[in-house]
Amino acid sequence: MRIQRGDLDSAVDQGLLQASQAEALWQFWQARGRHRPALQLSHVLYYLGGMMAISAMTLFMTLAWELLGGLGLFIIALLYGVLAVALTEYLLARDLRIPAGLTAALGVALVPLAVYGLQKALSLWPDDAIYRNYHEIISWRWIFMELATLVAAAIAFWRYRLPFLIFPVAITLWYLSMDLVPFLFDMQMNWELRRDFSLWFGLGMLLLAFGVDMRYGRDLDYAFWLYLFGMLAFWFGLSLRGSESELAKLAYCLINVGLLLIGTMLRRRVFVIFGAIGVFSYLGYLSYRVFADSLLFPVFLSFSGLLIIGLGILWQRHEQRIGAAMRLYLPARLRRVIESGE
């Protein structure tokens, strides 16, 4: 739960705190919260501006930039990168860690362009190659750009320890999971192979995120982007495994129920969101395919929904006790990490 200033004022009114204690606590929480993303205007402006700058040099690169040639693209990326690093140092000197994280991520996001430009200057790309295809077409040729990006991100994270630096890492790992397939399997790409590779690579990213969670805790939440993109790769790989077997479809639903339980236990909303989507997808399948002509299925489903609401009410009443009981089965280190993020 998030404590507002009004909560402290109410505690003062009820004699639970003195006014000086409430003020000291509020100032302490405000200072700690300065470096945590929140839905406030300054943070919205930070992320809006940062994502615009990153997108401009990645997703929205126009064909006109290709006229600069490989060396021109390399020099432009290098100059922009130096500017991004200088801004990062400037902002950190003024204790502005959130915008510093965005400028540092911009510097990392420029690495693929720099590597592409250098490769093109060395004639390692075909003449008709286009940088914008990096975000549109799967190809083993992008792997060198992605590996260079991961190295640059690791150096930047070692230097700055800024949570948003994990954002380009997570996206690059996601891209890498797609581009590795034609590289490892001699261009023999088929839909099933890509799907299964995505599933297992996503699972690996989730395990990596879990390790980051255990290592760094949740004060600055370095694991968030790894969880998000790992879940994207895993869940879509899982959901695209079509099967005519009703047992397999039921297993898919149960896996998503498991994601709900894991998300509840670990207090990670990304598991809960994707798990809920998966369960509703299975229920939709039952409605439109298996029980398409059944009069009782909508009635059963509506009562099931009401039952789930009732379970939600019971959970809210006993959440602390049940959650604590569930987490008794987790390692002590993980329990401390979860509780520190509550």
C-alpha positions as CSV (number, residue, x, y, z in Angstrom):
1,M,0.0,0.0,0.0
2,R,1.1,3.6,-0.6
3,I,0.9,6.0,2.4
4,Q,-0.3,9.5,1.6
5,R,0.3,12.7,3.6
6,G,-3.4,12.5,4.7
7,D,-2.8,9.1,6.3
8,L,-0.1,10.6,8.5
9,D,-2.4,13.5,9.4
10,S,-5.1,11.1,10.4
11,A,-2.7,9.2,12.6
12,V,-1.8,12.5,14.3
13,D,-5.5,13.3,14.8
14,Q,-6.0,9.9,16.5
15,G,-3.0,10.4,18.8
16,L,-0.9,7.7,17.2
17,L,1.8,10.1,16.1
18,Q,3.1,13.5,17.1
19,A,3.0,16.2,14.4
20,S,6.8,16.4,14.4
21,Q,7.1,12.6,13.9
22,A,4.6,12.7,11.1
23,E,6.5,15.5,9.3
24,A,9.8,13.7,9.8
25,L,8.4,10.4,8.4
26,W,6.9,12.3,5.4
27,Q,10.1,14.0,4.6
28,F,11.9,10.6,4.9
29,W,9.5,8.9,2.5
30,Q,9.6,11.8,0.1
31,A,13.4,11.6,-0.1
32,R,13.4,7.9,-0.7
33,G,10.7,8.2,-3.4
34,R,12.6,10.8,-5.4
35,H,14.4,8.1,-7.4
36,R,11.4,5.8,-7.8
37,P,9.1,6.2,-10.9
38,A,5.7,7.5,-10.0
39,L,2.6,8.8,-11.7
40,Q,3.4,12.5,-11.3
41,L,3.9,15.2,-13.9
42,S,7.6,15.6,-13.6
43,H,8.1,11.8,-14.0
44,V,5.7,11.6,-16.9
45,L,7.6,14.4,-18.7
46,Y,10.9,12.6,-18.0
47,Y,9.7,9.4,-19.6
48,L,7.8,11.0,-22.4
49,G,10.9,13.1,-23.5
50,G,13.3,10.2,-22.9
51,M,11.2,7.7,-25.0
52,M,10.8,10.3,-27.7
53,A,14.6,10.7,-27.9
54,I,15.2,7.0,-27.9
55,S,12.5,6.3,-30.4
56,A,13.8,9.0,-32.7
57,M,17.2,7.3,-33.0
58,T,15.8,3.7,-33.2
59,L,12.3,3.0,-34.3
60,F,11.7,6.2,-36.3
61,M,15.0,6.5,-38.3
62,T,14.0,7.6,-41.8
63,L,15.5,6.4,-45.1
64,A,17.1,9.8,-45.5
65,W,19.7,8.9,-42.9
66,E,21.0,6.1,-45.2
67,L,22.3,8.9,-47.5
68,L,24.9,9.7,-44.9
69,G,26.6,6.4,-45.6
70,G,28.0,4.0,-43.1
71,L,30.8,6.3,-41.8
72,G,28.3,9.2,-41.5
73,L,25.9,7.1,-39.4
74,F,28.8,5.9,-37.2
75,I,30.0,9.5,-36.5
76,I,26.4,10.7,-35.8
77,A,25.8,7.8,-33.4
78,L,29.1,8.4,-31.7
79,L,28.5,12.2,-31.2
80,Y,25.0,11.5,-29.9
81,G,26.4,8.9,-27.6
82,V,29.0,11.3,-26.2
83,L,26.2,13.9,-25.6
84,A,24.1,11.2,-23.8
85,V,26.9,10.3,-21.5
86,A,27.7,14.0,-20.8
87,L,24.0,14.6,-19.9
88,T,24.0,11.5,-17.7
89,E,27.0,12.7,-15.8
90,Y,25.5,16.2,-15.5
91,L,22.2,15.0,-14.2
92,L,23.7,12.6,-11.7
93,A,25.8,15.4,-10.3
94,R,22.5,17.1,-9.5
95,D,21.0,13.9,-8.0
96,L,18.4,13.6,-10.9
97,R,18.6,9.8,-11.2
98,I,15.4,9.2,-13.2
99,P,16.2,11.5,-16.2
100,A,19.9,10.3,-15.9
101,G,18.6,6.8,-16.4
102,L,16.8,7.9,-19.6
103,T,19.9,9.6,-21.1
104,A,22.1,6.7,-20.2
105,A,19.6,4.3,-21.9
106,L,19.7,6.6,-24.9
107,G,23.5,6.2,-25.1
108,V,23.1,2.4,-25.0
109,A,20.3,2.5,-27.6
110,L,22.7,4.3,-30.0
111,V,25.1,1.4,-30.0
112,P,23.3,-0.7,-32.7
113,L,23.3,2.3,-35.0
114,A,27.1,2.9,-34.4
115,V,27.9,-0.8,-35.1
116,Y,25.7,-0.9,-38.1
117,G,27.3,2.3,-39.5
118,L,30.8,0.9,-38.9
119,Q,29.9,-2.4,-40.5
120,K,28.5,-0.7,-43.5
121,A,31.6,1.5,-43.8
122,L,33.6,-1.7,-43.9
123,S,31.3,-3.1,-46.6
124,L,30.0,-5.9,-44.3
125,W,26.4,-5.1,-45.3
126,P,24.8,-5.4,-48.7
127,D,24.3,-2.0,-50.5
128,D,20.5,-2.2,-50.1
129,A,20.7,-2.8,-46.3
130,I,18.5,-0.4,-44.2
131,Y,19.0,0.2,-40.5
132,R,15.3,0.7,-39.9
133,N,14.8,-3.0,-40.7
134,Y,16.6,-3.8,-37.4
135,H,13.3,-3.3,-35.7
136,E,11.2,-5.0,-38.4
137,I,12.9,-8.0,-39.9
138,I,14.4,-11.1,-38.1
139,S,18.0,-11.8,-39.3
140,W,21.1,-13.3,-38.0
141,R,23.1,-10.3,-39.2
142,W,21.7,-8.2,-36.3
143,I,23.4,-10.4,-33.7
144,F,26.7,-8.5,-33.7
145,M,24.8,-5.2,-33.0
146,E,22.8,-6.9,-30.2
147,L,25.9,-8.3,-28.5
148,A,27.7,-5.0,-28.7
149,T,24.6,-3.4,-27.1
150,L,24.6,-5.8,-24.3
151,V,28.3,-5.2,-23.6
152,A,27.7,-1.4,-23.7
153,A,24.7,-1.8,-21.3
154,A,26.8,-3.9,-18.9
155,I,29.5,-1.2,-18.8
156,A,26.9,1.6,-18.3
157,F,25.2,-0.4,-15.5
158,W,28.5,-1.0,-13.8
159,R,29.2,2.7,-14.0
160,Y,25.8,4.2,-13.1
161,R,23.6,1.5,-11.4
162,L,20.5,3.1,-12.9
163,P,17.4,0.9,-13.2
164,F,16.2,2.1,-16.6
165,L,19.4,0.8,-18.1
166,I,17.8,-2.6,-17.9
167,F,15.2,-1.5,-20.5
168,P,17.5,-1.6,-23.5
169,V,19.0,-4.8,-22.1
170,A,15.6,-6.5,-22.0
171,I,14.6,-5.3,-25.5
172,T,17.9,-6.4,-26.9
173,L,17.6,-9.9,-25.3
174,W,14.1,-10.2,-26.8
175,Y,15.4,-9.3,-30.2
176,L,18.3,-11.7,-29.7
177,S,15.9,-14.5,-28.9
178,M,14.4,-14.1,-32.4
179,D,17.6,-13.5,-34.4
180,L,19.4,-16.4,-32.9
181,V,17.1,-18.9,-34.5
182,P,18.3,-18.4,-38.1
183,F,21.9,-18.2,-36.8
184,L,21.9,-21.4,-34.8
185,F,19.8,-23.5,-37.2
186,D,21.3,-22.7,-40.5
187,M,18.5,-20.5,-41.7
188,Q,16.0,-23.5,-41.5
189,M,13.4,-21.3,-39.8
190,N,9.9,-22.5,-39.3
191,W,7.1,-21.2,-37.2
192,E,7.2,-24.0,-34.6
193,L,11.0,-23.6,-34.1
194,R,10.7,-19.8,-33.5
195,R,7.7,-20.3,-31.2
196,D,9.5,-22.9,-29.0
197,F,12.7,-21.0,-28.9
198,S,10.8,-17.9,-27.8
199,L,9.2,-19.9,-25.0
200,W,12.4,-21.3,-23.6
201,F,14.4,-18.1,-24.1
202,G,11.6,-16.2,-22.3
203,L,11.7,-18.7,-19.4
204,G,15.5,-18.1,-19.2
205,M,14.9,-14.3,-19.0
206,L,12.4,-14.8,-16.2
207,L,15.0,-16.9,-14.3
208,L,17.5,-14.2,-14.9
209,A,15.1,-11.6,-13.6
210,F,14.5,-13.7,-10.5
211,G,18.2,-13.8,-10.0
212,V,18.5,-10.0,-10.3
213,D,15.6,-9.8,-7.8
214,M,17.5,-11.9,-5.3
215,R,20.7,-10.1,-5.9
216,Y,19.6,-6.4,-5.8
217,G,16.2,-6.5,-4.0
218,R,13.4,-4.2,-5.0
219,D,14.3,-0.8,-3.7
220,L,15.2,0.3,-7.2
221,D,13.6,-2.7,-9.0
222,Y,16.3,-3.6,-11.5
223,A,14.4,-6.8,-12.5
224,F,11.2,-5.1,-13.8
225,W,12.0,-4.9,-17.5
226,L,13.5,-8.4,-17.5
227,Y,10.3,-9.8,-16.1
228,L,8.2,-7.9,-18.6
229,F,10.0,-8.9,-21.8
230,G,10.8,-12.4,-20.5
231,M,7.1,-12.9,-19.8
232,L,6.2,-11.5,-23.3
233,A,8.6,-14.0,-25.0
234,F,7.5,-16.9,-22.7
235,W,3.7,-16.3,-22.8
236,F,3.4,-15.7,-26.5
237,G,5.6,-18.8,-27.2
238,L,3.3,-20.8,-24.9
239,S,0.0,-19.3,-26.2
240,L,0.9,-20.0,-29.9
241,R,1.4,-23.7,-29.2
242,G,-1.9,-24.6,-30.9
243,S,-3.2,-28.1,-30.2
244,E,-6.4,-30.0,-30.9
245,S,-6.1,-31.8,-27.7
246,E,-8.5,-30.7,-25.0
247,L,-6.1,-31.9,-22.4
248,A,-3.4,-29.7,-23.8
249,K,-5.7,-26.7,-23.7
250,L,-6.6,-27.5,-20.1
251,A,-2.9,-27.7,-19.3
252,Y,-2.4,-24.2,-20.9
253,C,-5.1,-22.9,-18.5
254,L,-3.5,-24.5,-15.5
255,I,-0.1,-23.0,-16.4
256,N,-1.8,-19.6,-16.5
257,V,-3.4,-20.3,-13.1
258,G,0.1,-21.1,-11.9
259,L,1.3,-17.7,-13.2
260,L,-1.5,-16.0,-11.2
261,L,-0.3,-17.8,-8.1
262,I,3.4,-17.1,-8.7
263,G,2.6,-13.4,-9.3
264,T,0.6,-13.3,-6.1
265,M,3.3,-15.0,-4.1
266,L,6.1,-12.9,-5.6
267,R,4.0,-9.7,-5.8
268,R,4.8,-9.3,-9.5
269,R,1.9,-7.9,-11.4
270,V,3.3,-9.0,-14.8
271,F,2.7,-12.6,-13.9
272,V,-0.9,-11.8,-12.7
273,I,-1.8,-9.8,-15.8
274,F,-0.6,-12.4,-18.3
275,G,-2.0,-15.3,-16.3
276,A,-5.4,-13.6,-16.2
277,I,-5.3,-13.1,-19.9
278,G,-4.5,-16.7,-20.5
279,V,-7.3,-17.9,-18.2
280,F,-9.8,-15.7,-20.0
281,S,-8.6,-16.9,-23.3
282,Y,-9.2,-20.5,-22.3
283,L,-12.7,-19.6,-21.0
284,G,-13.4,-17.8,-24.3
285,Y,-12.4,-20.9,-26.2
286,L,-14.8,-23.0,-24.1
287,S,-17.6,-20.5,-24.7
288,Y,-17.2,-20.3,-28.5
289,R,-16.1,-23.8,-29.3
290,V,-16.7,-26.5,-26.7
291,F,-20.0,-25.1,-25.2
292,A,-21.2,-23.0,-28.2
293,D,-24.7,-24.6,-28.1
294,S,-25.0,-24.9,-24.3
295,L,-27.6,-22.9,-22.5
296,L,-26.0,-23.6,-19.1
297,F,-22.4,-22.4,-19.9
298,P,-23.1,-18.7,-19.6
299,V,-24.9,-19.3,-16.3
300,F,-22.1,-21.5,-15.0
301,L,-19.5,-18.8,-16.1
302,S,-21.4,-16.0,-14.5
303,F,-21.7,-17.8,-11.2
304,S,-18.0,-18.7,-11.4
305,G,-17.2,-15.0,-11.9
306,L,-19.2,-14.2,-8.8
307,L,-17.5,-16.9,-6.9
308,I,-14.1,-15.5,-7.9
309,I,-15.3,-12.1,-6.7
310,G,-16.1,-13.7,-3.3
311,L,-12.7,-15.3,-3.2
312,G,-11.2,-11.8,-3.8
313,I,-13.1,-10.4,-0.9
314,L,-11.9,-13.3,1.4
315,W,-8.4,-12.8,0.1
316,Q,-8.5,-9.1,0.9
317,R,-9.7,-9.8,4.4
318,H,-7.0,-12.4,5.1
319,E,-4.3,-11.3,2.6
320,Q,-1.6,-10.6,5.1
321,R,-2.0,-13.9,6.9
322,I,-2.4,-16.1,3.8
323,G,0.4,-14.3,2.0
324,A,2.7,-14.8,5.0
325,A,1.7,-18.5,5.2
326,M,2.4,-19.0,1.4
327,R,5.8,-17.2,1.7
328,L,6.9,-19.6,4.5
329,Y,7.8,-22.1,1.8
330,L,10.1,-19.6,0.1
331,P,13.8,-19.1,1.0
332,A,14.4,-16.6,3.7
333,R,16.3,-14.3,1.3
334,L,13.4,-14.2,-1.1
335,R,10.9,-13.5,1.7
336,R,13.0,-10.5,2.7
337,V,13.1,-9.2,-0.9
338,I,9.3,-9.5,-1.3
339,E,8.6,-7.9,2.0
340,S,11.0,-5.0,1.3
341,G,8.9,-4.2,-1.8
342,E,5.5,-4.2,-0.1
